[in-house]
Amino acid sequence: MIMGLFDMVKKLHPESKLFGFLAGPHGVFTGNFMEITGDYMNLYRNMGGFDMIRSGRHKIEKPEQFEASLKYVTEMDLDGLAVIGGDDSNTNACLLAEYFAKHNSKCTVIGCPKTIDGDLKNEHIEVSFGFDTATKVYSEAIGNLCTDAVSSRKYYYFVRIMGRSASHIALECALKTRVNLCFVGEEVEAKDQTLMDLTMQVCDVICKRAERGKDYGMILVPEGLIEFIPEMKILISEINEILARDFTGDIEEYVVQNLSDSSRALFNRLPNSVSSQLLLDRDPHGNVQVAKIDTEKLLILMAIDELENRKRAGIYKSNFKPQSHYFGYEGRCALPSNFDSSYCYAIGMNAAILMMNKCSGYMSCIKNLGDPNPLNWVAAGCPIPAMIGMERRKGKDKPVITKALVKLDGAMFKCYEACRSRWAVLDCYQSPGPIQFEGAANDALNFMVRDPDLDYFIYSTDVQERYEKRLNTESVLFKQEAALSELSRARIKERLPIPQTLDDAFYRVNPIKKYTPFSQLVESKILEQYPLLNNLPKSSYFFEIKDKIAADFGTYKNPDQTLEELNAEVSESNVLKSEGKIAVIQMGNPAPGCNNIIDGLLRFQQQCKGVTLVGFTNGIDGLKQG
């Protein structure tokens, strides 16, 4: 964004200067700034984060702060001020624009829509920047956990993910990864669901999957879910109002005494770890810091109790092994995706144009983002006052930019709603992989700006269902084409390079070095543990794979052979037989690349006609059970 602003002001006039106020609004009313030169700008092009001039959580709200801000922009002879931030920051920008206009300042104030939560959105702001990058970072991690779940087949992953006031991030990631269950806070509120209702949903999914022999899964929980649960929302609202007053004494005792009967009963039912979090320090607006409430752990605790009840009733007979995760700040400062890089650059350039045209109190907007070609995007400006509504802050109604919530009649939710009942029991997981800057998926758009293709989602879900039921012999091929992410489909077709010595039809092993035990004690233990292996002279040699002549390991007879003699004997050994059988088994925890080990064995099998390759499924159990 700053890059676009810099390049445009220099384009408008080469002698124009760009300054950066350091550490956010605090830098404005304290006059803490630096000039952004071309050399300095070049260190940060296409980078993520706020580290260039840093950010701050202050607000310009006191009369002396507005006065000081006007003083410094006047002394600096500024023509414009770009405010990069979310709904609160841009509300502040609007107040600043009004104050500057009231005092006849020539400095125009332009807002730039920044928040990874995706809730700064309206008919003119199609998506806030950072959302695309953050959801791709989160989806990579969620996709990794999905693959781990279906590999180890023993854990339920509960992932709480950022997004306090809206569930856009969770819904986007759910569509990208196709998890078994994703709570959408807006739906929970609309249906007036209780905490126990959500617990029952979790347990129903767990039980249905257990009936299919699946004691694993992935559940997404938006960070702000707890505030969407009507009974919890009332409780939190009451606590916010109570703590907005002055009081003395024990905080929990004071709060409990002043709660309504229903809220007090709910507060007392909550695990101590959760109820205590509701009483922690408030955010700058006097509200509960939802990010510090471990909602996913609360659901786990309640699910454990409910599943125990179902076990006693004979309904559930499996074992529940939950793992909790919180994906938060990891997604905020990644290298920006191609979309966010282009989008932010355009926002910055457009902000400079709006300043030049004295459009103070406007938001820099770029429209038509669903077109994958940025050349077809449209630059625009939207008045910030048109976005403002009322919100409760510190016990009072305040005019602030209205947060955009998930639309339950929108394309994203409708797509998830159409597939979720089958995603709950099937393993439709997708692993999108890391952000791509070139090649496959580098221009992938988020579902905020490009509606999901419902027909494709339903088709690929059908494919997975057929694959799991093995309804036809083509299911595997269908699964490859339809149920894999774009990056996975590209990766799966790659023919990987290998060492030259492994690319021949037949091979020779070349003994290089003979190893000796560390000590006589170690040698005696090795002989004790591996008596048969240590009777073979080749067992103590390091080998390299060499030519096209294969070694017959059975020819090594003399334990006193020298390395030279052994090499000579190997060179004259027989060619590998054309028939054979190889098996593979995976043991322990998953690791990246395991499938390519099997692919390598398969490539060998294809080169040596008549060799059969089989796999023991489910690790050591498959070996024991045949």
Secondary structure, DSSP 8 states (H G I E B T S, - for coil): -HHHHHHHHHHH-TT---EEETTTHHHHHHT-EEE--HHHHHTTTT--SSTTT--------SHHHHHHHHHHHHHTT-SEEEEEESHHHHHHHHHHHHHHHHTT-S-EEEEEEB-TT--S--SS----BTHHHHHHHHHHHHHHHHHHHHHH---EEEEEES-SS--HHHHHHHHHH--SEE--HHHHHHTT--HHHHHHHHHHHHHHHHHTT---EEEEEETTHHHHSHHHHHHHHHHHHHHTS---S-HHHHHHHHS-HHHHHHHHHS-HHHHTGGGS---TTS---GGGS-HHHHHHHHHHHHHHHHHHTTS--S---EEEEEE-GGGTSS---HHHHHHHHHHHHHHHHHHHTT-TTEEEEEE-TTSS-GGG-EEEEEEGGGGEEEEEETTEEEEEE------TTSHHHHHHHHHHHHHTTS-------S--SSSTTTT---TTTS---HHHHHHHHHHHHHHHHT-STTHHHHHHHHSS-HHHHHHHT------GGGSSSS--EEEEEE---SSHHHHHHHHHH-TTGGGSGGGGEEEEE-SS----GGG---TT--HHHHHHHHHT-----S-EEEEEE--SS--TTHHHHHHHHHHHHHHSTTEEEEEETTTHHHHHH-
